[in-house]
Amino acid sequence: MVQKVGKLEQYKLLNSSQINPLYIPATAEYSLENLHLFLTKFNVVYIKHATSGQGRGVFKLTKGKKQIHTLDGFSIHGKAINQELTIKQIHRQLQPFERLGRLSPYIIQEGIQSVTKSGQPFIIRVHVQCVKGDWQVSGMLGTISFGQLEKSGIVNRSRGSQNLSIQELLNHHLRLNPEEERGFLEKIRVVSIEVSKTIASEYPTREYGLDVGVDTNLNPKIFEVNTTPGIAGFYYVDQQIWHHIIENRKSR
């Protein structure tokens, strides 16, 4: 059985490895003290439930004026959130049972401006597999948010974001020329394989799904590593890649 790896454990493992820290957003275990600290360093931070999936329990916190901040995202039950709150109010909302000694596990992560030329937030899903001892990237696809989701800064297909081919993302939305595209894809390939090998050293499995953001200098940022990655997005965007992943699974 594949072990599910929490977001904080992922960060600690990657942060202690030889991976270039440029590719790993600053991350810490959630606490009221750490929330204050991150807001002194960053104008935008993300608060994520440490073990949930499908975009539940993910919030974008935008630093405001006069100690009032904007909280966007989705509750652990999937309810959309858009509120203007103080840090203490945010903390009470995230930890409603703190007085009873029950704390929900969250992490805080540096907000990365991973947006298209038109301002839509996006991520890249990178599917990495180990095939007969050889680690390889089997496919990439983009996920992009429009409309109300664009304002929230949350990118997740289960919350309404849209999948698209990596070529459409890079050519149409990021407007990369062929040389930029080649260099960018190679950088993501190398980093994704290195990250997968690092996670596999402690939490071994033969495939991973990496959620990767991109900063303004086209540097990949590893947001999360999934040890049981779904591949439905590839089926709907590019069935050739989907079949390739399936065939690799048979070749183990």
C-alpha positions in Angstrom: 0.0 0.0 0.0 1.4 3.4 -1.0 1.9 5.7 2.0 0.3 9.1 1.7 2.9 11.8 2.5 1.7 15.0 4.3 2.6 18.4 2.8 4.9 19.3 5.8 6.8 16.0 5.6 7.3 16.6 1.9 8.7 20.1 2.5 11.1 18.9 5.3 12.4 16.1 3.1 12.9 18.3 0.1 14.4 21.2 2.2 17.0 18.9 3.7 18.0 17.5 0.3 20.5 18.7 -2.3 17.6 20.2 -4.4 18.1 23.9 -5.2 16.1 25.8 -2.6 15.1 28.2 -5.4 12.6 25.5 -6.5 11.0 25.0 -3.0 8.6 27.7 -1.7 9.1 28.6 2.0 6.8 26.4 4.1 6.1 26.0 7.8 3.8 24.2 10.1 0.7 26.3 10.7 0.5 28.3 14.0 -0.7 31.7 14.9 3.0 32.7 15.5 4.1 31.4 12.1 1.2 33.1 10.4 2.3 36.5 11.8 5.9 35.7 10.7 5.0 34.8 7.1 2.9 38.0 6.7 5.9 40.1 7.7 7.8 38.4 4.8 5.2 37.9 2.1 2.2 39.9 0.8 0.5 36.6 -0.2 0.6 33.3 1.6 -1.3 30.0 1.2 -2.7 28.0 4.0 -3.3 24.4 3.2 -4.7 21.5 5.1 -1.7 19.1 5.5 -3.5 15.9 4.3 -6.7 16.9 2.4 -7.0 16.8 -1.4 -9.1 18.1 -4.3 -8.7 21.7 -3.3 -10.4 21.4 0.1 -8.9 23.3 3.0 -6.8 25.5 0.8 -6.8 29.3 1.3 -5.1 32.3 -0.3 -4.3 35.0 2.3 -3.6 38.4 0.9 -2.1 40.9 3.3 -4.2 44.0 3.7 -4.1 47.4 5.4 -5.0 48.2 9.0 -4.6 44.5 10.1 -7.5 43.4 7.9 -6.6 40.6 5.4 -8.4 38.9 2.5 -9.0 35.2 2.9 -10.1 33.3 -0.3 -10.4 29.6 -0.9 -12.3 26.5 0.1 -13.1 25.1 3.6 -12.2 21.5 4.5 -15.8 20.7 3.4 -15.4 22.4 0.0 -17.3 25.6 0.8 -16.1 28.7 -1.0 -14.7 31.4 1.3 -14.2 35.1 0.6 -13.8 37.2 3.7 -12.1 40.2 5.2 -10.6 39.2 8.6 -8.0 39.9 11.2 -5.3 37.3 11.8 -7.0 36.2 15.1 -10.3 35.8 13.2 -8.6 33.7 10.6 -7.0 31.6 13.3 -10.3 31.0 15.0 -11.9 29.9 11.7 -9.1 27.5 10.9 -8.9 26.1 14.5 -12.5 26.2 15.8 -11.8 23.4 18.4 -8.5 24.7 19.8 -10.0 25.2 23.2 -10.9 21.6 23.3 -7.3 20.6 22.5 -8.1 19.6 18.9 -6.0 21.2 16.2 -6.4 20.7 12.5 -3.1 20.2 10.6 -2.3 23.0 8.2 0.8 24.3 6.6 1.7 27.9 5.5 3.4 28.4 2.2 5.0 31.4 0.5 2.6 32.8 -2.2 4.1 32.3 -5.6 2.9 34.5 -8.4 2.3 31.6 -10.9 0.1 33.4 -13.4 -0.3 33.6 -17.2 0.4 36.8 -19.2 -3.3 37.7 -18.7 -3.2 37.1 -14.9 -4.9 33.7 -14.6 -3.3 31.5 -11.9 -2.1 28.1 -13.1 -0.1 25.1 -12.2 1.6 22.3 -14.1 1.0 18.7 -13.3 4.1 16.6 -14.0 3.7 12.8 -13.9 6.9 11.0 -13.1 7.3 7.2 -13.3 10.1 4.8 -12.5 10.1 2.3 -15.4 12.6 -0.6 -15.1 14.8 1.5 -12.8 14.7 4.6 -15.0 13.0 7.7 -13.7 11.2 9.6 -16.5 8.6 12.3 -17.0 5.7 10.5 -18.7 3.6 13.6 -19.3 2.7 17.2 -18.3 -0.5 19.2 -18.5 -1.6 22.6 -17.4 -4.4 23.6 -15.0 -5.7 27.1 -15.1 -8.3 29.1 -13.3 -10.8 31.6 -14.8 -13.5 33.9 -13.5 -14.2 33.7 -9.8 -11.6 31.1 -9.3 -9.1 33.5 -10.8 -9.8 35.9 -8.0 -9.4 33.3 -5.3 -6.0 32.2 -6.6 -6.9 28.5 -6.1 -6.0 26.1 -8.9 -7.7 22.7 -8.7 -9.7 20.8 -11.3 -12.1 19.5 -8.5 -12.9 23.1 -7.6 -13.6 24.1 -11.2 -10.3 24.9 -12.8 -9.7 23.8 -16.4 -7.1 21.4 -17.7 -5.3 22.1 -21.0 -2.3 20.7 -22.9 1.1 21.9 -21.8 1.7 23.2 -25.4 -1.4 25.4 -25.1 -0.3 26.7 -21.7 3.2 27.5 -22.8 2.4 28.9 -26.3 -0.9 30.7 -25.9 -1.0 31.6 -22.2 2.7 32.1 -21.3 3.7 33.1 -24.9 7.1 31.4 -24.8 9.2 31.2 -27.9 10.5 27.8 -29.0 13.9 28.3 -27.3 12.3 29.5 -24.1 9.9 26.5 -24.2 12.7 23.9 -24.7 14.7 25.3 -21.8 11.7 25.6 -19.5 10.5 22.0 -20.1 14.0 20.7 -19.6 14.3 22.5 -16.3 11.0 21.1 -15.1 12.0 17.6 -16.2 15.2 17.6 -14.3 13.8 19.1 -11.2 10.7 16.8 -11.2 12.9 13.7 -11.5 15.2 14.9 -8.7 12.2 15.6 -6.4 10.7 12.2 -7.2 13.9 10.4 -6.3 14.2 12.4 -3.1 10.6 11.5 -2.0 11.1 7.9 -3.1 14.1 7.7 -0.8 11.8 7.8 2.2 8.3 7.1 0.8 9.0 4.7 -2.1 6.6 4.2 -4.9 7.0 4.1 -8.7 5.1 7.2 -9.7 4.4 10.6 -8.5 2.3 13.6 -9.6 3.9 16.9 -8.9 2.0 20.2 -8.8 4.4 22.8 -10.1 4.0 26.6 -10.1 6.2 29.0 -12.0 7.6 32.3 -10.8 8.2 35.4 -12.9 11.6 34.2 -13.9 10.3 30.9 -15.3 11.7 29.0 -12.3 9.6 25.9 -11.3 8.2 25.9 -7.8 7.3 22.6 -6.3 3.9 23.1 -4.5 3.1 19.5 -3.7 4.0 15.9 -4.5 1.2 13.3 -4.8 2.1 9.7 -4.1 -1.2 8.3 -5.6 -1.6 10.6 -8.6 -4.8 10.5 -10.7 -4.4 10.5 -14.5 -8.0 11.4 -15.6 -6.8 14.9 -16.6 -4.4 13.4 -19.2 -7.3 11.3 -20.6 -9.4 14.3 -21.3 -6.5 16.5 -22.6 -4.2 14.1 -24.4 -5.1 10.4 -24.6 -1.7 9.6 -26.2 -0.1 10.6 -22.9 -2.7 8.7 -20.9 -2.0 5.5 -22.8 1.8 6.1 -22.4 1.3 6.3 -18.6 -0.8 3.1 -18.6 1.8 1.2 -20.7 4.5 2.3 -18.4 2.6 0.9 -15.4 2.5 -2.4 -17.2 6.2 -2.3 -17.8 7.3 -2.2 -14.2 
